[in-house]
Amino acid sequence: MKRYKKKELLHIINSLEKINNAVLRNFSLNVPVSVEVLAECQETAVIVGNVLDETFEAQGRSIVRILEDYCENLYQMSLVVNDNVRSRKLAKKIQKQLTDINNRVKYDLPDDRKEIVFLPYKASMWDSLESIWKAASRDDTCDTYVIPIPYFDKNPDETLGKLHCEKREYPDYVPITDWQEYDISQHRPDVIYIHNPYDEFNYVTGVHPMFYTKELKKHTDMLVYIPYFVAIKERIQKHFCILPGTMYADRVVVQSETVRQTYIKEFQKFEKEGKLENLSVKTEEKFMALGSPKYDKILTTKRETYQIPEEWERLIVRPDGSRKKVILYNITVDRMLKQGERTLKKIKGVLKFFQRMSNVTLLWRPHPLLA
């Protein structure tokens, strides 16, 4: 937030400098308007002072004192509207004060810490963000927040159903911030990470509208979307490439260069059709092949890290202490939505097949949106 507030203050002070120069040039030409502008500058200075007090506290007090003198000079200037010589002298003092304020804000106020926010919605999808959060939380120059956001079930008619928030289902080592206690519009984080790209277009669940990507982009200069899935054999379905998350994000992190090229190709097709406007970044810069945090999770996970439930142990470990081979059976939501009855029939067949095998254990992992 401090980084954003500092940038905002410099912009305001720059505007005050321009206004002061304009008043100096035109003071005698339109005295009533000039006096009104000076009053507005005083009001703006009070706002700047309040921001300094609230955000920077002790570090902003010396600047607040200069602002107070600046306001007094503005008042004095409004009293000498008919004295061209005195008004010019005061204008020069004001100009010098604004330069001093600008330099103090630029060089004395801290902005070295970045505020980074992670907005998962399904706890079971946290692995798509976790390795990045771990890296950011180890960085002494970053303040990180993990804020599980609420989501709704979608009814068959696509209206919003029951509201959920899974903030209590994350690992104990992840510090959680309640979504109702963190105002994104006030904090203006430097970076926001998301893994849900759908906004209102998901058929199964829908995040709270205040966390739609088009809303989040209003409150950060860097919105980063990381897919919650990985592309099998590096093949990505076209509809995943054109979603609110890919359109509004400043960066989209994908698992490989092959996948990146698919995103770029489909995105550029969409651009040529004239369906994209006011893109904040070039397509080639938007998509970055940096790998997937889901792979990071697999590579860093060790068996001894997790306590396996007793009922699982009985199925995996033989009486002599040796372990059976464990087969992971993963289900996608897309196939279930498109071929529901056929997919259910296939699942039943797979379960029956492994039920007859005594030397292996089947670990069935339904898609999080099906569980």
Disulfide bonds with the S-S distance in Angstrom:
none
